[in-house]
Amino acid sequence: MEMPDIHMCAQLTYLNDQLKRRVKQLKRQNTELLQQLADVHEQQRVDSLMRQYVTTRDSAVQTDPVKFGQTSRGRGPVVKKTPTQQQPNVLNNERLNKVLGLYNNLMKRYDKELKVNEKHTDTIAKLNLKVIELEDQLAKKQVLTPQVEARNRMHQRTNDITDSEDLTDQLKKTRCERDQLREEVSGLKAELKGLDHGFFEEIEDMKYALQQSARLNKEYEKLLRRLCNQFGLPYPYT
């Protein structure tokens, strides 16, 4: 099989660079989320130490005996403190859950983006192979067309008007179909340069163009065999 052309190589290189940049971006976001998660854990640890300190301090204050006759100028009655421990804990849990949710969503997006890019690259490679096949068939038809024209000119000198008109009509039809095929190949090349996700819908059109090319090739072979048999020439593609 022939090597892919320069346009396909450039297209695949561009897509590969895009994928690498996307992976770097996702890794950077992943690192930032992991840092946020570590900060949340550190904040929880500090809050836990602070709550333990406040609880221990309150317990020590509550167990300290009050001296008899102590007035308002001294230390008054000990009031039991009730720190709001539950509310900071709930807020930290909510923040932790939010960070974990963002991290999970980021990993899902990364996996989805990776699969889409792999599918995109495979599709481009297949389409480029089909374009190469069509170009090869078109080149063969361009080689056969001058031969058919030469046979037609020779046949016109035999004064066989009916067969000559039939061959002329077939030749015109063949030229028209060849030009249409050439336009389809050019259109496919142009679309491959600006490929997007909607381009996958054009695959069926390429299949149809390939079928038409195969049919046209058979008509060329029949016409060439007919000319060779008529003028006693050997068939060149046996």
C-alpha positions in Angstrom: 0.0 0.0 0.0 1.3 3.5 -0.8 2.2 5.9 1.9 -0.4 8.5 2.9 -0.1 11.9 1.3 1.3 15.0 3.0 -2.2 16.5 3.7 -3.2 13.4 5.7 0.0 13.5 7.7 -0.4 17.1 8.5 -4.0 16.6 9.6 -3.1 13.7 11.9 -0.2 15.7 13.3 -2.5 18.6 14.1 -5.0 16.4 15.8 -2.3 14.7 17.8 -1.0 18.0 19.0 -4.5 19.0 20.0 -4.9 15.8 22.0 -1.6 16.3 23.8 -2.6 19.9 24.7 -6.0 18.6 26.0 -4.3 15.9 28.1 -1.9 18.5 29.6 -4.8 20.8 30.5 -6.8 18.0 32.1 -3.7 16.9 34.1 -3.2 20.5 35.3 -6.9 20.7 36.4 -6.5 17.3 38.1 -3.5 18.6 40.0 -5.4 21.7 41.1 -8.3 19.7 42.3 -6.0 17.3 44.2 -4.4 20.4 45.9 -7.8 21.7 46.8 -8.7 18.3 48.3 -5.5 18.3 50.3 -6.2 21.8 51.5 -9.7 20.7 52.6 -8.2 17.7 54.6 -5.7 20.1 56.2 -8.4 22.5 57.2 -10.4 19.7 58.6 -7.5 18.5 60.6 -6.9 22.1 62.0 -10.6 22.5 62.8 -10.5 19.1 64.6 -7.5 20.2 66.7 -9.2 23.5 67.5 -12.3 21.8 68.7 -10.3 19.4 70.9 -8.5 22.3 72.3 -11.7 24.3 73.0 -13.3 21.2 74.6 -10.3 20.5 76.8 -10.2 24.1 77.9 -13.9 24.3 78.7 -13.7 21.1 80.7 -10.8 22.6 82.7 -12.7 25.8 83.4 -15.8 23.9 84.5 -14.0 21.7 87.0 -12.2 24.8 88.6 -13.9 25.4 92.0 -15.4 28.8 92.8 -14.0 30.4 96.0 -16.5 31.3 98.7 -17.4 35.0 98.9 -16.1 35.8 95.4 -17.8 39.0 94.1 -18.3 40.5 90.7 -14.9 42.1 90.9 -13.3 38.7 90.9 -14.0 35.8 88.7 -17.8 35.4 88.5 -19.7 32.1 88.1 -18.4 29.9 85.4 -20.7 29.8 82.4 -20.6 26.6 80.4 -19.6 27.2 76.8 -21.2 25.3 74.0 -19.0 25.6 70.9 -20.8 25.2 67.6 -18.9 22.1 66.5 -21.5 20.6 64.1 -21.8 23.6 61.8 -18.1 23.8 60.7 -18.1 20.0 60.3 -21.1 20.2 57.9 -19.6 23.0 55.9 -16.3 21.2 55.5 -18.1 18.0 54.4 -20.0 19.9 51.8 -16.9 21.5 50.5 -15.1 18.1 50.4 -18.1 16.5 48.5 -18.1 19.4 46.0 -14.4 19.0 45.3 -14.8 15.3 44.9 -17.7 15.8 42.5 -15.7 18.2 40.4 -12.8 15.7 40.3 -15.1 12.9 39.2 -16.7 15.0 36.5 -13.3 16.1 35.2 -12.1 12.4 34.9 -15.3 11.5 33.0 -14.8 14.4 30.6 -11.1 13.3 30.1 -12.1 9.7 29.3 -14.9 10.9 26.9 -12.6 13.4 25.2 -9.9 10.7 24.8 -12.3 8.3 23.2 -13.7 10.9 20.8 -10.3 11.9 19.7 -9.3 8.3 19.1 -12.4 7.6 17.0 -11.9 10.9 15.2 -8.3 9.9 14.2 -9.3 6.4 13.1 -12.1 7.9 10.9 -9.7 10.3 9.3 -7.3 7.6 8.5 -10.0 5.4 6.9 -11.3 8.3 4.8 -7.9 9.2 3.6 -7.3 5.6 2.5 -10.5 5.8 0.5 -9.4 9.0 -1.1 -6.1 7.4 -2.1 -8.0 4.5 -3.7 -10.3 6.9 -5.6 -7.3 8.9 -6.8 -5.6 5.7 -8.0 -8.7 4.7 -9.9 -9.0 8.2 -11.4 -5.4 8.0 -12.6 -6.0 4.7 -14.3 -9.1 6.2 -16.1 -7.1 9.2 -17.2 -4.6 6.8 -18.8 -7.3 4.8 -20.5 -9.1 7.9 -21.9 -6.5 8.8 -24.5 -6.4 5.2 -25.6 -10.2 5.2 -26.1 -10.0 8.4 -28.0 -7.3 7.0 -30.3 -9.4 3.9 -30.9 -12.4 6.1 -31.6 -10.4 8.1 -34.2 -9.3 4.9 -35.9 -12.8 3.6 -35.9 -14.2 6.8 -37.5 -12.0 6.1 -40.5 -13.7 2.7 -41.1 -16.9 4.5 -42.2 -18.9 2.4 -39.7 -21.2 5.3 -38.7 -23.5 3.5 -36.3 -20.8 2.0 -34.2 -18.8 5.2 -34.3 -21.7 7.2 -32.9 -22.2 4.7 -30.1 -18.6 4.9 -29.2 -18.6 8.7 -29.3 -21.7 8.8 -27.0 -20.0 6.3 -24.6 -16.9 8.3 -24.6 -18.7 11.6 -23.8 -20.6 9.8 -21.0 -17.3 8.4 -19.7 -15.6 11.8 -19.7 -18.5 13.3 -17.9 -18.5 10.7 -15.2 -14.7 10.9 -14.9 -15.0 14.7 -14.3 -17.7 14.2 -11.7 -15.5 11.7 -9.9 -12.6 14.2 -10.0 -14.8 16.8 -8.5 -15.9 14.5 -5.7 -12.3 13.6 -4.9 -11.4 17.3 -4.8 -14.4 18.0 -2.6 -13.4 15.2 -0.2 -9.9 16.6 0.1 -11.2 20.1 0.9 -13.6 18.7 3.5 -10.7 16.7 5.2 -8.8 19.9 5.7 -11.6 21.5 7.7 -12.9 18.3 9.3 -15.3 18.5 12.2 -17.7 16.1 14.0 -20.4 16.6 11.4 -18.2 15.3 8.7 -18.9 11.7 9.7 -22.3 12.1 8.0 -20.5 12.4 4.6 -19.1 8.8 4.8 -22.1 7.4 2.9 -21.5 9.9 0.1 -18.0 8.5 -0.2 -19.3 5.0 -0.3 -21.6 6.0 -3.1 -18.7 7.6 -5.0 -16.6 4.5 -4.7 -19.4 2.4 -6.1 -19.9 4.7 -9.0 -16.1 4.6 -9.6 -16.2 0.8 -9.7 -19.1 0.8 -12.1 -17.3 3.3 -14.3 -14.2 1.1 -14.3 -16.2 -1.9 -15.5 -17.6 0.2 -18.4 -14.1 1.2 -19.4 -13.1 -2.4 -19.5 -16.1 -3.4 -21.6 -15.4 -0.6 -24.1 -11.7 -1.4 -24.3 -12.4 -5.1 -24.9 -14.9 -4.2 -27.6 -12.3 -2.0 -29.4 -9.6 -4.6 -29.1 -11.8 -7.3 -30.5 -13.0 -5.1 -33.3 -9.5 -4.1 -34.4 -7.8 -7.4 -33.5 -5.6 -5.9 -30.8 -4.5 -7.7 -27.7 -6.3 -6.7 -24.5 -3.6 -5.0 -22.3 -5.0 -5.9 -18.9 -5.3 -9.7 -18.9 
